[in-house]
Amino acid sequence: METVRKPDEHNRRKAVVLTDEMIQYAEELKSDKQRARAFLKKAGLLNKKGKLAKEYAA
């Protein structure tokens, strides 16, 4: 008999629901490269020079 381990409740991934406002904001960012870079810098994905942050670099 094989035992299958169920994921813990606190480790289970939840579905992400995007609101209309989030989708609209994403569309705006897609059309404005400068705003998109500013957002990614604020989120910590890009460093101050606009390069990929070292935490995400391979």
Contact map, one row per residue, 1 for C-alpha under 8 A:
1110000000000000000000000000000000000000000000000000000000
1111000000000000000000000000000000000000000000000000000000
1111100000000000000000000000000000000000000000000000000000
0111110000000000000000000000000000000000000000000000000000
0011111000000000000000000000000000000000000000000000000000
0001111100000000000000000000000000000000000000000000000000
0000111110110000000000000000000000000000000000000000000000
0000011111110000000000000000000000000000000000000000000000
0000001111110000000000000000000000000000000000000000000000
0000000111110000000000000000000000000000000000000000000000
0000001111111000000000000000000000000000000000000000000000
0000001111111100000000000000000000000000000000000000000000
0000000000111110000000000000000000000000000000000000000000
0000000000011111000000000000000000000000000000000000000000
0000000000001111100000000000000000000000000000000000000000
0000000000000111110000000000000000000000000000000000000000
0000000000000011111000000000000000000000000000000000000000
0000000000000001111101100000000000000000000000000000000000
0000000000000000111111100000000000000000000000000000000000
0000000000000000011111110000000000000000000000000000000000
0000000000000000001111111000000000000000000000000000000000
0000000000000000011111111100000000000000000000000000000000
0000000000000000011111111110000000000000000000000000000000
0000000000000000000111111111000000000000000000000000000000
0000000000000000000011111111100000000000000000000000000000
0000000000000000000001111111110000000000000000000000000000
0000000000000000000000111111111000000000000000000000000000
0000000000000000000000011111111100000000000000000000000000
0000000000000000000000001111111110110000000000000000000000
0000000000000000000000000111111110010000000000000000000000
0000000000000000000000000011111110000000000000000000000000
0000000000000000000000000001111111110000000000000000000000
0000000000000000000000000000111111111000000000000000000000
0000000000000000000000000000000111111100000000000000000000
0000000000000000000000000000100111111110000000000000000000
0000000000000000000000000000110111111111000000000000000000
0000000000000000000000000000000011111111100001000100000000
0000000000000000000000000000000001111111110000000000000000
0000000000000000000000000000000000111111111000000000000000
0000000000000000000000000000000000011111111111000000000000
0000000000000000000000000000000000001111111111110100000000
0000000000000000000000000000000000000111111111000000000000
0000000000000000000000000000000000000011111111000000000000
0000000000000000000000000000000000000001111111100000100000
0000000000000000000000000000000000000001111111100001100100
0000000000000000000000000000000000001001111111111111100000
0000000000000000000000000000000000000000100111111111100000
0000000000000000000000000000000000000000100001111110000000
0000000000000000000000000000000000000000000001111110000000
0000000000000000000000000000000000001000100001111111000000
0000000000000000000000000000000000000000000001111111100000
0000000000000000000000000000000000000000000011100111110110
0000000000000000000000000000000000000000000111100011111110
0000000000000000000000000000000000000000000000000001111110
0000000000000000000000000000000000000000000000000000111110
0000000000000000000000000000000000000000000010000001111111
0000000000000000000000000000000000000000000000000001111111
0000000000000000000000000000000000000000000000000000000111
